[in-house]
Amino acid sequence: MYVFVELLGGIALLLWGLRMVRTGVMRAYGASLNRLAGKSEDKVLPAFLSGLFAAAMLQSSTATAMIAASFSARAVISVTGAFYIILGADIGTAIAVLLASQKIIWLAPALISIGVFGFLSTENSKRRSIFRAFIGIGLILSSLALIGQIGNGLFQSPEAKTVLGLLLQQPFLLALFAIFLTYLAHSSLAVLLLTIGFVTSGFIDVASALYLVIGANIGSGLLPVLANLKAPRLARIPVTTNLILRGMVAVVFFFAVPQALEQLALFYDFANGIIPAVFHIVLNVTVVLVGLLLSRPLLRFASSLVPRDENDFKKVEPKYLDDSQILKPGIALACAKREALHLAEISQVMLSNVYLVLKTSDQNLLESIVAKDDDVDRLFDAIKLYLAKTMQSELTEDESHQAQEILSFTANMEHIGDIVESGLMDIARKKIKQQLVFSDEGFAEIRALHQLVVSSFELAINTFVSGDPELARELYDAKNEMRDQERISIAAHYARIGKGQVESISTSSLHIDFIRDLKRINSHLTSIAYPVLKASGEVPKTDWKRKID
C-alpha cells in the first residue's frame, strides 16, 4: 500500500510540474503566444510553426488546440488555419516529451535551484513567472526519477506482477487505459512521461509502452473535443478533424507495433527509455504529413459530422421592442433605438468577416454570413412596424425627428446587409468556385479598403448613438478618403492588367465589383452623418455642389 501512495505522489508531482510550466509561460508570454497564433491566419507554415512553438512552451498540445479553436470560433483565423496550428502543436508536444525523457541527473536540482532563488530575488511579475516555469521543469524531471525508483520496487510485488501480466496480454485494454489516464490527468504529456518512467524502471516492457503511447495520442485528440462540446461550431470543426486524423493514424500504428519494434530494436541495448518518445515522434510526424496532404477532405468530413449551432437554426428575434410602451413615445423610441443597435451589430459582424472569407475561402463562414441577412431583415421589419405604431400617438417635433433618424439608420443597416449577402458573398462564391487568386498588390488594396469601411462602420454607430457633430464630421470626411483610395486602387489594378499580370487579369471583375460594393456600403454609412451635421447647422456639400464650387 505504501508503494502505491508513493507512486501517486510521484504522479501528482509530475502533474504539478506541468501545471507550473504552463501557468508560468502563460503569465509571462500568454499574450505573445495568442498574437502569434492569431497572426498565422491560414498560411500553412506560419500556422504550423506557431502551434509547434506554443505547444513546446506550454508543454501542452491541448492548451494550444484550445487557443486555436477559440480563434476559429471568433473568425480571427479560418478553420483550416486552426487545424494547421493544432498539427504544429502535436509536433511541439512530441519534442517536449523527447527532451523531458533525457536522464540528466544534475539538471533537475539545478533548474529547481535557479527557479526558487530567482523567484525569491525579484518582484517583477514576468521574471517570477519565468522562474516558476524553471521550477516546473525541475519538478517534472524529479518526478520521473521518483516514478522510476518506485516502479522498481512495485515491480517486485507478486500481486503487481499478476495484475500487470493480465493487462499486458491485452494491447487494446492498454490503449484504452492510456486514453482514460489522459482524460484523468488532462495531459497526454503526463501520461507519456509516466510511460517512459515505467519503461526505464522495468515496470513494463517496450511493446506495452508503445500501446500506451498510442492511447495517449488518441486521448490528446479527445481532450479538446470534449472541452469544446458547447463551443461554437467553428471551434469544434478543427478539433474534431484532429481527433479523426489521430484515430486513423493510431489504428494503423496499433497493428504495426510488432514491425515498429523491429525497426526500433537498434535502441534496445542502451536506451529503452527513449523508444516510446521516438515512437511518439514518428506517430506525430505521420499525423502531420497525412493531415497536410488530406486537410481539405478531412475538414469537409468533420464539417459534415459536427452539427450546426442551435443559434444557426434559431431565428434572431427583437430583444428590446416592448409593446407595452407604445403609448409612451419617449420610452418606445428608446426601445427602438436599442433594437436598431442590435440590428447594426449583426450587420457589422457580417461586414467584418467579409475579408476573412475572401482570404481563406471558408465556406462555413460564408454560409453563416449569408444566414445573418435574414436576421437583419427580420429585425428591420419589426422596428418599422414598432415605429409605425409609436408614431400613431402624438409626438413632439423632437420625438418625430428621432423616429425618422431611427428609421433612416435601420434602413441603411438593412441595405448594408443586403449588399454583403447578395454582392460581396457572391463575389466570394465565384472566387471559391473558380479557385481564383488575387495578386498580392490587389489583395492588399482590398484589405486596406475593407479596413477603412470597417472603421467607418464603428464611427457611424457612435455618431448615431451620440449625435456628436465632431464624430459626424469625421465620418463624412472618411467618404473623401474612401473615394481617393478607390481611385488609386482601380488605377493600380488597370496598370497591372496592362503589364499582363495573370492574377489581376483573371480577377479583374471581382476586384472592381468588390471595391464598388465597399463604396456603396460606405455611402450608406456616411449618410448617417447628414442629419447630425444639419442639426448642428452644417450642410454637407454633395458631389454636384462641389463641382459647381
C-alpha positions in Angstrom: 0.0 0.0 0.0 2.8 2.4 0.9 4.4 1.9 -2.6 1.1 2.9 -4.3 0.9 6.0 -2.1 4.5 6.9 -3.2 3.6 6.3 -6.9 0.5 8.5 -6.5 2.7 11.2 -5.0 5.2 10.9 -7.9 2.3 11.3 -10.5 1.0 14.3 -8.5 4.4 15.9 -8.6 4.6 15.3 -12.4 1.1 16.9 -12.9 2.0 19.9 -10.7 5.3 20.4 -12.5 3.4 20.5 -15.8 1.0 23.0 -14.4 3.7 25.3 -13.1 5.4 25.3 -16.5 2.1 26.1 -18.3 1.0 28.8 -15.9 4.4 30.4 -15.8 4.7 30.6 -19.6 1.1 31.9 -20.0 1.6 34.6 -17.4 4.9 35.7 -18.9 4.2 35.2 -22.6 0.5 34.3 -22.9 -0.4 37.5 -24.8 2.5 37.0 -27.2 1.5 33.4 -27.8 -2.1 34.4 -28.6 -0.9 37.1 -31.0 1.5 34.6 -32.7 -1.4 32.2 -33.2 -3.7 34.9 -34.4 -1.3 36.3 -36.9 -0.7 32.9 -38.6 -4.1 33.1 -40.3 -4.5 30.3 -42.9 -0.9 30.1 -44.1 0.4 26.5 -43.6 4.0 27.2 -42.4 3.3 30.2 -40.1 0.3 28.4 -38.6 2.2 25.1 -38.1 5.2 26.8 -36.6 3.1 29.0 -34.2 1.4 25.8 -33.0 4.7 24.0 -32.6 6.2 26.8 -30.6 3.2 27.4 -28.4 2.9 23.7 -27.5 6.6 23.4 -26.8 6.4 26.5 -24.5 3.1 25.5 -22.8 4.0 21.8 -22.6 0.5 21.1 -23.8 -1.0 20.4 -27.2 -4.4 20.6 -25.6 -3.9 24.1 -24.4 -2.7 25.2 -27.8 -5.6 23.4 -29.5 -8.0 25.4 -27.2 -6.3 28.7 -28.2 -6.6 27.8 -31.9 -10.3 26.7 -31.5 -11.2 29.9 -29.8 -9.6 32.0 -32.6 -11.6 29.9 -35.1 -14.8 30.5 -33.2 -14.3 34.3 -33.3 -13.3 34.1 -37.0 -9.9 35.6 -36.2 -8.4 32.7 -38.2 -10.1 30.2 -40.5 -11.0 26.6 -39.6 -8.2 25.5 -41.8 -5.7 27.8 -40.1 -6.8 26.5 -36.7 -6.2 22.9 -37.9 -2.7 23.7 -39.1 -1.9 25.2 -35.6 -3.1 22.0 -33.9 -0.9 19.9 -36.2 2.1 22.1 -35.2 1.1 21.6 -31.6 1.3 17.9 -32.0 4.9 18.1 -33.0 5.7 20.6 -30.3 4.5 18.2 -27.6 6.4 15.4 -29.2 9.6 17.4 -28.9 8.8 18.3 -25.3 8.4 14.6 -24.5 11.7 13.7 -26.1 13.6 16.4 -24.2 12.0 15.6 -20.9 12.8 11.9 -21.2 16.5 12.5 -21.2 18.3 11.5 -18.0 20.5 14.3 -16.9 20.8 13.8 -13.1 22.1 17.2 -12.2 19.6 19.1 -14.3 16.5 18.7 -12.1 18.1 20.2 -8.9 19.9 22.9 -10.9 16.6 24.1 -12.5 14.7 24.0 -9.2 17.5 26.0 -7.5 17.6 28.6 -10.3 13.8 28.8 -10.2 13.4 29.1 -6.5 16.2 31.6 -5.8 15.3 33.6 -8.9 11.6 33.7 -7.9 12.6 34.9 -4.4 15.1 37.5 -5.6 12.7 39.6 -7.8 9.3 41.3 -7.5 8.9 41.6 -11.3 5.9 39.5 -12.2 7.1 38.5 -15.6 10.5 37.3 -14.3 8.8 35.4 -11.4 6.6 33.7 -14.0 9.7 32.6 -16.0 11.4 31.3 -12.8 8.1 29.5 -12.0 8.4 27.6 -15.3 12.0 26.7 -14.4 10.8 25.2 -11.1 8.1 23.3 -13.0 10.6 21.7 -15.4 12.8 20.7 -12.5 9.8 19.1 -10.8 8.9 17.2 -13.9 12.4 15.7 -14.1 12.4 14.9 -10.4 9.1 13.2 -10.6 10.2 11.0 -13.5 13.2 9.9 -11.4 11.0 9.2 -8.4 8.5 7.2 -10.5 11.4 5.1 -11.9 12.6 4.3 -8.4 9.1 3.4 -7.2 8.5 1.3 -10.3 11.5 -0.8 -9.4 10.0 -1.6 -6.0 6.5 -2.1 -7.3 7.7 -4.5 -10.0 9.0 -6.9 -7.3 5.5 -7.3 -5.8 3.8 -10.6 -6.8 0.4 -9.0 -6.8 1.5 -6.3 -9.2 3.2 -8.8 -11.5 -0.1 -10.8 -11.7 -2.3 -7.8 -12.5 0.3 -6.4 -14.8 0.7 -9.7 -16.6 -3.1 -9.8 -17.3 -3.1 -6.3 -18.6 0.0 -6.7 -20.8 -1.7 -9.5 -22.6 -4.4 -7.2 -23.9 -2.9 -4.4 -26.0 -6.4 -3.0 -26.7 -7.0 -2.6 -23.0 -3.6 -0.9 -22.6 -4.6 1.7 -25.2 -8.0 2.3 -23.5 -6.2 2.6 -20.2 -3.9 5.3 -21.6 -6.9 7.2 -23.0 -8.5 7.1 -19.5 -5.3 8.2 -17.9 -5.0 11.1 -20.4 -8.5 12.2 -19.6 -8.0 11.9 -15.9 -4.7 13.9 -16.0 -5.9 16.2 -18.7 -2.5 15.9 -20.2 -1.1 13.4 -22.7 2.4 14.7 -21.9 2.0 13.5 -18.3 0.9 10.0 -19.5 3.7 9.8 -22.0 6.3 10.8 -19.4 4.8 8.4 -17.0 5.1 5.6 -19.6 8.7 6.4 -20.1 9.3 6.3 -16.4 7.7 2.8 -16.2 9.8 1.5 -19.1 13.0 2.9 -17.5 12.2 1.2 -14.2 11.4 -2.1 -15.9 7.8 -2.0 -14.7 6.5 -2.6 -18.3 8.2 -3.7 -21.5 8.7 -1.6 -24.5 5.9 -3.2 -26.6 3.3 -2.3 -23.8 4.7 1.2 -23.7 4.0 1.7 -27.4 0.4 0.7 -27.0 0.2 3.2 -24.1 1.7 5.9 -26.4 -1.0 5.2 -29.0 -3.7 5.5 -26.4 -2.3 8.8 -25.0 -2.2 10.2 -28.6 -5.9 9.4 -29.1 -6.6 10.9 -25.7 -4.7 14.0 -26.7 -7.1 14.5 -29.6 -10.1 13.7 -27.5 -9.5 16.3 -24.8 -10.0 19.5 -26.9 -13.1 17.9 -28.4 -14.7 17.3 -25.0 -13.6 20.8 -23.9 -15.4 22.3 -26.9 -18.6 20.4 -26.8 -20.6 23.6 -26.1 -18.4 25.9 -28.1 -19.5 27.4 -31.5 -19.4 25.1 -34.5 -16.3 26.9 -36.0 -14.4 25.9 -32.8 -15.5 22.3 -32.9 -14.6 21.6 -36.5 -10.8 21.8 -36.3 -10.5 19.8 -33.1 -12.9 17.1 -34.4 -10.8 16.9 -37.6 -7.7 16.4 -35.4 -9.4 13.6 -33.5 -10.5 11.8 -36.7 -7.0 12.1 -38.1 -5.3 10.9 -34.9 -7.8 8.0 -34.7 -6.9 6.9 -38.3 -3.2 7.0 -37.8 -3.4 5.4 -34.3 -5.3 2.4 -35.8 -2.6 1.9 -38.4 0.2 2.2 -35.8 -1.7 -0.1 -33.4 -1.4 -3.0 -35.8 2.2 -2.0 -36.8 3.7 -2.2 -33.3 5.5 -5.5 -33.9 7.1 -4.1 -37.1 7.9 -0.9 -35.2 9.7 -2.8 -32.5 11.9 -4.5 -35.2 12.8 -1.1 -36.6 13.5 0.4 -33.1 15.5 -2.7 -32.0 18.6 -0.6 -32.5 17.9 1.2 -29.3 17.2 -1.8 -27.1 20.6 -2.3 -25.6 21.3 1.3 -24.4 18.2 3.5 -24.4 15.0 1.6 -23.8 13.5 4.6 -22.1 13.8 6.7 -25.2 12.0 4.3 -27.5 8.4 5.4 -26.5 9.5 9.0 -27.1 10.9 8.2 -30.5 7.8 6.2 -31.4 5.7 9.2 -30.3 7.5 11.5 -32.6 7.2 9.1 -35.5 3.5 8.8 -34.9 3.0 12.6 -34.7 5.1 13.2 -37.8 2.9 10.8 -39.6 -0.2 12.6 -38.3 1.1 15.9 -39.6 2.1 14.6 -43.0 -1.3 12.9 -43.5 -3.1 16.0 -42.1 -1.3 18.3 -44.5 -2.0 16.1 -47.5 -5.6 15.4 -46.7 -6.6 18.6 -44.9 -9.4 19.6 -47.2 -11.3 16.2 -47.3 -10.8 15.7 -43.6 -12.1 19.2 -42.8 -15.1 18.6 -45.1 -15.8 15.2 -43.5 -15.6 16.7 -40.0 -17.8 19.6 -41.0 -20.5 17.1 -42.1 -20.3 15.4 -38.7 -20.3 18.5 -36.5 -23.9 19.7 -36.0 -24.8 23.3 -36.5 -25.1 25.6 -33.6 -28.6 26.0 -32.1 -28.3 29.7 -32.9 -27.9 28.7 -36.6 -31.4 27.3 -36.6 -32.8 29.7 -34.1 -34.1 32.9 -35.6 -32.9 36.2 -34.1 -35.9 37.9 -32.7 -36.3 41.5 -31.4 -34.9 42.0 -27.9 -35.9 45.4 -26.9 -39.2 46.2 -28.6 -41.7 46.5 -25.7 -45.3 46.8 -27.0 -46.5 47.8 -23.5 -44.6 51.1 -24.0 -46.1 52.1 -27.4 -48.3 54.8 -25.8 -45.2 56.3 -24.1 -43.3 57.7 -27.1 -40.2 58.7 -25.2 -39.7 55.1 -23.8 -40.8 53.5 -27.1 -38.3 55.5 -29.1 -35.5 54.4 -26.6 -36.6 50.8 -27.1 -36.5 51.2 -30.9 -33.0 52.8 -30.7 -31.7 49.9 -28.7 -33.1 47.4 -31.2 -31.6 49.4 -34.0 -28.2 49.0 -32.4 -28.9 45.2 -32.1 -29.5 45.2 -35.8 -26.4 47.2 -36.5 -24.3 44.8 -34.6 -25.3 41.9 -36.8 -24.6 43.9 -40.0 -21.3 45.0 -38.5 -20.3 41.3 -37.9 -21.3 40.4 -41.4 -19.1 43.1 -42.9 -16.2 42.4 -40.5 -16.0 38.8 -41.6 -16.1 39.5 -45.3 -12.3 39.9 -45.7 -11.6 36.6 -43.9 -14.0 34.7 -46.2 -12.3 36.2 -49.2 -8.8 35.4 -47.8 -9.5 31.8 -46.5 -12.3 30.7 -48.8 -14.0 29.4 -45.7 -17.4 28.0 -46.9 -18.7 27.6 -43.4 -18.1 31.2 -42.5 -19.6 32.3 -45.8 -22.8 30.4 -45.1 -23.1 31.9 -41.6 -22.7 35.4 -43.0 -25.5 34.8 -45.6 -27.8 33.4 -42.9 -27.4 36.6 -40.8 -29.0 38.7 -43.6 -32.4 37.0 -42.8 -32.0 38.1 -39.2 -31.2 41.7 -40.3 -34.4 41.7 -42.5 -36.5 40.3 -39.6 -35.3 43.0 -37.2 -35.7 45.7 -39.7 -39.4 44.8 -40.4 -40.0 44.6 -36.6 -38.5 48.0 -36.0 -40.5 49.6 -38.8 -43.8 48.1 -37.5 -43.0 49.2 -33.9 -42.2 52.8 -35.0 -45.3 52.9 -37.2 -47.4 52.1 -34.1 -45.5 54.6 -32.0 -46.0 57.4 -34.5 -49.7 57.0 -34.3 -49.5 58.7 -30.9 -49.0 62.4 -30.6 -45.3 63.0 -30.9 -43.4 66.2 -30.3 -41.3 67.6 -33.1 -38.1 66.3 -31.4 -39.7 62.8 -31.0 -40.8 62.8 -34.6 -37.3 63.7 -35.7 -35.9 60.9 -33.5 -38.3 58.4 -35.1 -37.2 59.5 -38.6 -33.5 59.1 -37.7 -34.0 55.6 -36.3 -35.9 54.6 -39.5 -33.1 56.0 -41.6 -30.4 54.3 -39.6 -32.1 50.9 -39.7 -32.8 51.2 -43.4 -29.1 51.9 -44.0 -28.1 48.9 -41.9 -30.6 46.7 -43.8 -29.2 47.9 -47.2 -25.6 47.1 -46.0 -26.7 43.6 -45.0 -28.2 43.1 -48.5 -25.0 44.3 -50.2 -22.9 42.0 -48.1 -25.2 39.0 -48.7 -26.0 39.5 -52.4 -22.9 41.4 -53.5 -19.8 40.6 -51.5 -20.7 37.0 -50.8 -21.5 36.3 -54.4 -18.0 37.6 -55.3 -16.6 35.3 -52.6 -18.5 32.3 -54.0 -17.1 33.0 -57.5 -13.6 33.1 -56.1 -14.0 29.8 -54.3 -15.8 28.0 -57.1 -13.4 29.1 -59.8 -10.4 28.9 -57.4 -9.2 32.3 -58.3 -6.3 34.1 -56.6 -5.9 37.9 -56.3 -2.5 39.4 -56.9 -0.6 40.3 -53.7 -0.9 44.0 -54.5 -4.6 43.8 -55.4 -5.4 41.9 -52.2 -3.5 44.4 -50.1 -5.6 47.2 -51.7 -8.8 45.3 -51.0 -7.8 44.7 -47.4 -7.0 48.4 -46.9 -10.3 49.5 -48.3 -12.2 46.9 -46.2 -10.5 48.1 -43.1 -11.4 51.7 -44.0 -15.1 50.8 -44.3 -15.0 48.7 -41.1 -13.6 51.8 -39.2 -16.3 53.9 -40.7 -18.9 51.4 -39.5 -17.8 51.8 -35.9 -17.8 55.6 -36.4 -21.3 55.5 -37.8 -22.7 53.6 -34.9 -21.0 56.0 -32.4 -22.4 59.0 -34.4 -25.9 57.6 -34.3 -25.7 56.9 -30.5 -24.1 60.2 -29.5 -25.4 62.7 -32.1 -21.9 64.3 -31.8 -21.2 66.8 -34.7 -17.5 66.2 -34.4 -17.9 62.4 -35.0 -20.3 63.1 -37.8 -17.8 65.4 -39.4 -15.1 62.7 -39.1 -17.5 60.2 -40.6 -18.3 62.5 -43.5 -14.6 63.2 -44.2 -13.9 59.5 -44.4 -16.0 59.4 -47.5 -13.4 61.5 -49.3 -10.7 59.2 -48.2 -12.6 56.2 -49.5 -13.1 57.9 -52.8 -9.4 58.6 -53.1 -8.4 55.1 -52.2 -10.9 53.7 -54.6 -9.5 55.8 -57.4 -5.9 54.8 -56.6 -6.8 51.1 -56.3 -8.6 50.9 -59.7 -5.8 52.8 -61.4 -3.2 50.4 -60.0 -5.4 47.4 -60.9 -5.6 48.6 -64.6 -1.9 49.2 -64.6 -1.3 45.6 -63.5 -3.6 44.4 -66.3 -1.6 46.5 -68.8 1.5 44.7 -67.6 -0.1 41.4 -68.3 -0.2 40.2 -64.6 -2.2 36.9 -64.8 -3.8 37.2 -61.3 -5.1 40.7 -62.0 -6.5 39.7 -65.4 -8.3 36.7 -64.0 -9.8 38.5 -61.0 -10.5 41.9 -62.7 -14.3 41.8 -62.5 -14.1 40.5 -58.9 -11.7 43.2 -57.9 -13.8 46.0 -59.4 -17.1 44.7 -58.1 -15.7 44.2 -54.6 -14.5 47.8 -54.4 -17.8 49.0 -55.9 -19.8 47.2 -53.2 -17.5 48.5 -50.4 -18.1 52.0 -51.8 -21.8 51.5 -51.7 -21.6 50.4 -48.1 -19.5 53.3 -47.2 -22.1 55.7 -48.8 -24.8 54.2 -46.6 -22.6 54.7 -43.5 -21.7 58.3 -44.5 -25.4 59.2 -44.9 -25.8 58.6 -41.1 -23.7 61.8 -40.6 -26.0 64.1 -42.6 -28.9 64.6 -40.2 -26.4 65.2 -37.3 -24.5 67.8 -39.3 -27.7 69.5 -40.4 -28.9 69.6 -36.9 -25.7 71.4 -35.9 -26.1 74.0 -38.6 -23.7 72.4 -41.1 -24.9 71.4 -44.6 -22.6 68.9 -46.2 -21.7 69.6 -49.8 -22.8 66.9 -52.2 -20.8 65.9 -55.3 -22.7 68.2 -57.6 -22.3 71.2 -55.3 -18.5 70.6 -55.2 -18.4 70.7 -59.0 -20.3 74.0 -59.1 -18.0 75.5 -56.5 
